[in-house]
Amino acid sequence: MKNAFNLFLLSPTIGVVQAFKHYREHWAKNSIWLFVIFYGFTMYRPELMDSSRYVAKLQELYNQSVSWDSFTQSFYTEDGDTVDLYQPLVTYLLSMITDSGNILFAVFGFVFGYFYSRNIWMMIDMLGNKKPDKIFWIMVAAFISVIGFWNLNGVRMWTAAHIFFYGAFQFLMQHKKKGFLIAASTILVHFSFLLPITALAAFYLIKRSWRALYFLYLASFFLSNLNIEAVKSRIESATPEFLLPRVNRYTSEEYVEVINDLNAKAAWYIEYYFKAFSWSIAILLSVIYFSHRSKKQYPDSYYNLFGFSLLILSIGNIMSMMPSGGRFQMIAQMFGMATIILVWTQYNFPTYRKWAFISAPLMIFFVFISLRITFETVTFVTLLANPLIAAFVDVQIPLISLLK
């Protein structure tokens, strides 16, 4: 941590570069962690983003001095619609001492960055003592970009996503029971993780065959024209009553219209970079499925990860038919990429190598556009300053201003 902290004081950006250059050092992952904290402190938070709403809530609580009893009345009650504990609780506690949005998102970055950095290094650690090649780093870059640090804006969903992956990966790969408990804790961060948690528990208890899971995954691609009302009614029928207000909010006609308007205004590459990445995952997972050998040659952890990846990807494809349901695809893609990296580092074979090279341009396109998206919230202070400067200079000018 000493080297990471020294680099952080000098320049968090340099710390990131040095972390990947010295990826085998124990402090490397902490440089990423510290950078995410710094990003949270310096990020650009425009009015239309969720982050601006969270800051406004912090300032409201700070100015009104809301009592603890009044605050807790909004949780899991008929009158309140708050069904997530993490973000409201952190915001309330910080409102007792500050109304600074920078500090609020630095704290959010502290939690997000911890799991984000650990998840990245779980992928890198699969390399073992082997020397990394270019394809490996492309795969890692794609994994990093699925739910990148810039998603801190949607703090509830994406913090929960990284916590879930962190716990589920340990549960599936290392058979750690605490991993399931960590994954299950995400229900306190975002209510929608009831679905991934249920999927993880079901997979552990049932463990369907690869064939069934793979063809379920393929079939999910052909359900894109399913009527949203049918999907909505199915979800509502299986949703606890206290969660219904939030589910209805995500499936209402007004919300559908907003999402459609945003999609219509998005640049062409926003649509195709995600599709390109989805196809690269589908190609490589299909190669893995049709090329796998006898189960006796692989450990249970390998089949656990691959099987659950197919299951969660199937769920993600189905949920993508709903407004904002594509977020579940992103969570699933983390597991898909983990499987792809595992096979590349541990069980590489000629056919897989060939298709990995073919799929690499699709991943590079995805990473490139993802980096472009960071320009929306990464500021010049984030990139060029350090904590000492940022403490006195609060100039939120995003890098996107260079392109306008």
C-alpha positions in Angstrom: 0.0 0.0 0.0 3.0 2.3 0.6 3.9 2.5 -3.1 0.3 2.9 -4.1 -0.3 5.7 -1.7 2.9 7.5 -2.7 1.9 7.3 -6.4 -1.6 8.4 -5.5 -0.2 11.6 -3.8 1.9 12.3 -6.9 -0.7 11.5 -9.5 -3.5 8.9 -9.4 -3.3 8.6 -13.2 0.4 7.7 -13.1 -0.6 5.2 -10.3 -2.9 3.4 -12.7 -0.2 3.2 -15.4 2.3 1.8 -12.9 -0.3 -0.6 -11.5 -0.6 -2.4 -14.8 3.1 -2.2 -15.5 3.8 -3.9 -12.1 0.7 -6.0 -12.0 2.4 -8.7 -10.0 3.1 -6.4 -7.1 0.8 -6.6 -4.1 0.2 -2.8 -4.1 -0.9 -2.7 -7.7 -4.6 -3.3 -7.2 -4.6 -0.6 -4.5 -3.5 2.0 -7.0 -6.7 1.3 -9.0 -8.7 1.5 -5.8 -7.3 4.9 -4.9 -7.8 6.2 -8.4 -11.5 5.3 -8.3 -11.8 7.2 -5.0 -10.1 10.2 -6.6 -12.4 9.9 -9.6 -15.4 10.0 -7.3 -14.1 13.2 -5.7 -13.4 15.0 -9.0 -16.0 13.5 -11.4 -18.3 15.7 -13.5 -21.9 15.4 -12.3 -24.3 17.0 -14.8 -27.9 17.7 -13.8 -29.5 14.8 -15.9 -27.3 12.1 -14.2 -28.2 10.1 -11.1 -25.1 11.5 -9.4 -26.6 15.0 -9.4 -29.8 13.7 -7.8 -27.8 12.0 -5.0 -25.9 15.2 -4.3 -29.1 17.2 -4.2 -30.5 14.7 -1.6 -27.3 15.0 0.5 -27.7 18.8 0.5 -31.4 18.6 1.3 -30.7 16.3 4.3 -27.8 18.5 5.4 -30.0 21.7 5.4 -33.1 20.1 7.0 -31.4 18.0 9.7 -33.7 15.1 9.3 -34.0 12.9 12.4 -33.1 9.2 12.4 -36.7 8.2 13.0 -38.0 10.3 10.1 -35.3 8.9 7.8 -36.0 5.2 8.6 -39.7 5.6 7.9 -39.0 5.7 4.2 -37.7 2.1 4.3 -39.9 -0.9 3.4 -43.1 0.9 4.3 -46.4 1.6 2.4 -45.7 5.3 2.5 -42.0 5.1 1.5 -40.5 3.8 -1.7 -36.9 3.3 -0.5 -36.0 -0.4 -0.8 -32.2 0.0 -1.0 -30.2 0.6 2.2 -26.6 1.4 1.0 -26.9 4.7 -0.9 -29.6 6.3 1.3 -27.8 5.3 4.5 -24.4 6.6 3.4 -26.0 9.8 2.2 -27.8 10.3 5.5 -24.8 9.7 7.6 -22.6 12.0 5.6 -25.2 14.7 5.7 -24.5 15.0 9.4 -21.1 16.5 8.7 -21.0 17.8 5.1 -23.1 18.8 2.0 -20.1 18.2 -0.3 -21.0 16.1 -3.3 -17.2 15.5 -3.9 -16.9 13.8 -0.5 -20.1 11.8 -1.0 -18.8 10.3 -4.2 -15.3 9.8 -2.9 -17.0 7.6 -0.2 -19.0 5.8 -2.9 -15.8 5.4 -4.9 -14.1 3.9 -1.8 -16.6 1.0 -1.8 -17.0 0.7 -5.6 -13.2 0.9 -6.1 -12.4 -1.8 -3.6 -14.5 -4.5 -5.4 -13.7 -3.1 -8.9 -9.9 -3.4 -8.3 -10.2 -6.8 -6.6 -12.3 -8.2 -9.5 -9.8 -7.0 -12.0 -7.0 -8.7 -10.2 -8.9 -11.9 -9.9 -8.8 -12.0 -13.7 -5.1 -11.1 -13.8 -4.3 -13.7 -11.1 -5.7 -16.5 -13.3 -2.6 -16.0 -15.4 -0.4 -17.4 -12.6 3.3 -17.4 -13.5 2.7 -17.4 -17.2 3.7 -14.4 -19.4 0.7 -12.4 -20.6 0.2 -11.9 -24.3 -1.7 -9.2 -26.2 -4.9 -11.2 -26.4 -4.9 -11.7 -22.7 -4.6 -7.9 -22.1 -7.4 -7.3 -24.7 -9.6 -9.6 -22.7 -8.8 -8.0 -19.4 -9.4 -4.5 -20.9 -12.8 -5.7 -22.1 -13.6 -7.1 -18.6 -12.5 -3.8 -17.1 -14.8 -1.9 -19.5 -18.0 -3.9 -19.0 -18.8 -2.0 -15.8 -16.0 0.5 -15.6 -15.2 3.0 -12.9 -17.1 5.7 -14.9 -20.3 3.8 -14.0 -20.0 5.2 -10.4 -22.6 7.7 -11.5 -25.2 4.9 -11.1 -23.7 4.0 -7.7 -26.4 1.6 -6.5 -26.7 -0.7 -9.5 -23.0 -0.9 -10.4 -21.6 -1.1 -6.9 -24.0 -4.0 -6.4 -22.8 -5.5 -9.6 -19.1 -5.6 -8.6 -20.0 -6.9 -5.1 -22.1 -9.6 -6.6 -19.4 -10.7 -9.0 -16.7 -10.6 -6.3 -18.8 -12.9 -4.1 -20.2 -15.2 -6.8 -16.8 -15.7 -8.4 -15.3 -16.9 -5.1 -18.3 -19.1 -4.5 -18.2 -20.7 -7.9 -14.4 -21.0 -8.4 -13.1 -21.4 -4.8 -16.1 -23.0 -3.2 -16.2 -20.3 -0.5 -19.5 -20.2 1.3 -18.8 -16.6 2.4 -18.8 -15.8 -1.3 -22.5 -16.5 -1.5 -23.1 -14.3 1.5 -21.2 -11.5 -0.1 -23.2 -11.9 -3.3 -26.5 -12.0 -1.3 -25.6 -8.8 0.5 -26.2 -6.9 -2.8 -29.9 -6.9 -2.1 -29.1 -4.2 0.4 -27.4 -2.1 -2.3 -30.0 -2.5 -5.2 -33.3 -4.4 -4.9 -33.1 -5.8 -8.4 -30.2 -8.2 -7.3 -32.9 -10.4 -5.9 -32.9 -11.9 -9.4 -29.1 -12.7 -9.8 -29.0 -14.0 -6.2 -31.9 -16.3 -6.9 -30.1 -17.5 -10.1 -26.9 -18.2 -8.2 -28.8 -20.2 -5.6 -30.8 -22.1 -8.2 -27.7 -22.9 -10.2 -25.9 -24.3 -7.1 -28.9 -26.4 -6.1 -29.9 -27.7 -9.6 -26.7 -27.5 -11.8 -28.3 -28.2 -15.1 -26.2 -29.8 -17.9 -24.0 -27.8 -20.2 -26.2 -28.7 -23.1 -29.4 -27.4 -21.5 -27.8 -24.2 -20.3 -26.1 -23.6 -23.7 -29.3 -24.0 -25.7 -31.2 -21.9 -23.2 -28.5 -19.2 -23.8 -29.0 -19.5 -27.6 -32.8 -19.5 -27.3 -32.7 -16.3 -25.3 -31.5 -14.4 -28.4 -34.8 -15.2 -30.2 -37.0 -13.6 -27.6 -36.2 -10.0 -28.4 -39.7 -9.3 -29.7 -41.5 -10.4 -26.6 -44.2 -8.0 -25.6 -43.1 -5.8 -22.7 -46.4 -6.1 -20.9 -46.0 -9.9 -20.8 -42.6 -9.5 -19.3 -43.8 -6.9 -16.9 -46.7 -9.0 -15.7 -44.5 -12.0 -15.1 -42.0 -10.0 -13.1 -44.8 -8.4 -11.0 -46.4 -11.7 -10.2 -43.1 -12.9 -8.7 -42.1 -9.7 -7.0 -42.6 -9.1 -3.2 -45.2 -6.5 -2.6 -42.9 -3.9 -1.0 -40.8 -3.9 -4.2 -43.6 -3.4 -6.7 -43.4 0.5 -6.7 -39.8 0.3 -7.9 -40.5 -2.4 -10.5 -43.5 -0.5 -11.8 -41.3 2.6 -12.2 -38.9 0.7 -14.4 -41.6 -0.8 -16.6 -44.1 2.1 -16.9 -45.0 3.6 -20.2 -43.4 6.9 -19.3 -40.1 5.2 -18.5 -40.3 3.2 -21.7 -40.8 6.5 -23.7 -37.8 8.1 -22.0 -35.5 5.2 -22.7 -36.6 5.1 -26.3 -35.9 8.8 -26.7 -32.4 8.4 -25.2 -31.7 5.4 -27.5 -32.9 7.4 -30.6 -30.6 10.3 -29.7 -27.5 8.1 -29.0 -24.7 8.0 -31.6 -24.5 5.0 -33.8 -21.5 3.5 -32.1 -23.3 3.4 -28.7 -25.7 0.8 -30.2 -23.1 -1.2 -32.1 -20.2 -1.3 -29.6 -22.4 -3.2 -27.2 -23.6 -5.6 -29.9 -20.1 -6.2 -31.1 -19.1 -7.1 -27.6 -22.1 -9.4 -27.1 -21.2 -11.2 -30.4 -17.6 -11.7 -29.3 -18.7 -13.3 -26.1 -21.3 -15.5 -27.9 -18.7 -16.7 -30.4 -16.1 -17.6 -27.8 -18.5 -19.3 -25.5 -19.8 -21.3 -28.4 -16.3 -22.4 -29.3 -15.7 -23.4 -25.7 -18.9 -25.4 -25.6 -18.3 -27.3 -28.9 -14.6 -27.9 -28.2 -14.7 -29.0 -24.5 -13.4 -32.4 -23.7 -14.2 -35.0 -21.1 -15.3 -33.5 -17.8 -12.6 -35.6 -16.1 -10.0 -33.3 -17.5 -11.3 -30.1 -15.8 -12.1 -29.2 -12.2 -15.5 -28.5 -10.9 -14.7 -24.8 -10.6 -14.3 -24.6 -14.4 -17.8 -26.1 -15.0 -19.3 -24.0 -12.3 -18.1 -20.7 -13.8 -19.0 -21.7 -17.4 -22.4 -23.1 -16.4 -23.4 -20.1 -14.4 -22.2 -17.7 -17.1 -24.5 -19.4 -19.6 -27.4 -19.1 -17.1 -26.9 -15.5 -16.1 -26.3 -14.5 -19.8 -29.6 -16.2 -20.7 -31.4 -14.2 -17.9 -29.6 -11.0 -19.1 -30.8 -11.5 -22.7 -34.4 -12.0 -21.5 -34.3 -9.0 -19.1 -32.9 -6.8 -21.9 -36.3 -6.8 -23.5 -37.4 -4.4 -20.7 -36.4 -0.8 -20.3 -33.0 -0.7 -18.5 -33.1 -4.5 -18.5 -29.9 -4.4 -20.5 -28.1 -3.7 -17.2 -28.5 -7.4 -16.4 -26.7 -8.2 -19.6 -23.7 -6.2 -18.4 -23.6 -8.1 -15.1 -23.8 -11.3 -17.1 -21.0 -10.2 -19.4 -18.6 -10.0 -16.5 -19.1 -13.7 -15.9 -18.9 -14.4 -19.6 -15.6 -12.6 -19.9 -14.3 -14.4 -16.7 -14.9 -17.7 -18.4 -13.2 -16.5 -21.6 -10.2 -15.4 -19.7 -10.1 -18.6 -17.6 -10.0 -20.7 -20.8 -7.4 -18.5 -22.4 -5.1 -18.7 -19.4 -5.7 -22.3 -18.2 -7.1 -24.4 -21.0 -6.1 -22.8 -24.3 -6.4 -24.9 -27.4 -5.8 -24.3 -31.1 -9.5 -23.7 -32.2 -10.1 -21.4 -29.3 -6.9 -19.4 -30.0 -8.0 -19.0 -33.6 -11.4 -17.6 -32.7 -10.0 -15.4 -30.0 -7.9 -13.7 -32.6 -10.9 -13.3 -34.8 -13.0 -11.9 -31.9 -10.2 -9.5 -30.7 -11.2 -6.6 -33.0 -14.8 -6.7 -31.7 -13.4 -6.4 -28.1 -11.0 -3.6 -29.1 -13.9 -1.7 -30.6 -15.9 -2.2 -27.4 -12.9 -1.0 -25.2 -12.3 2.0 -27.5 -15.9 3.3 -27.3 -16.0 2.6 -23.6 -13.0 4.9 -23.2 -14.8 7.5 -25.2 -17.7 7.3 -22.8 -15.4 8.1 -19.9 -14.9 11.6 -21.4 -18.5 12.4 -20.2 -17.5 12.4 -16.5 -13.7 12.3 -16.2 -12.5 15.8 -15.7 -9.2 17.5 -16.4 -8.6 17.5 -12.6 -9.1 13.7 -12.5 -6.6 13.2 -15.2 -4.0 15.8 -14.5 -4.1 16.7 -10.9 -3.5 15.0 -7.6 -5.3 15.0 -4.2 -3.4 18.0 -2.9 -4.4 20.1 -5.9 -7.9 18.7 -6.1 -8.6 19.7 -2.5 -8.3 23.4 -3.4 -9.2 23.3 -7.1 -12.8 22.2 -7.9 -13.2 22.8 -11.6 -15.6 20.2 -13.1 -14.8 20.4 -16.8 -15.2 17.0 -18.5 -12.8 15.8 -21.2 -15.8 15.7 -23.6 -15.5 19.5 -23.9 -12.4 18.9 -26.0 -14.6 17.3 -28.7 -17.3 19.9 -28.7 
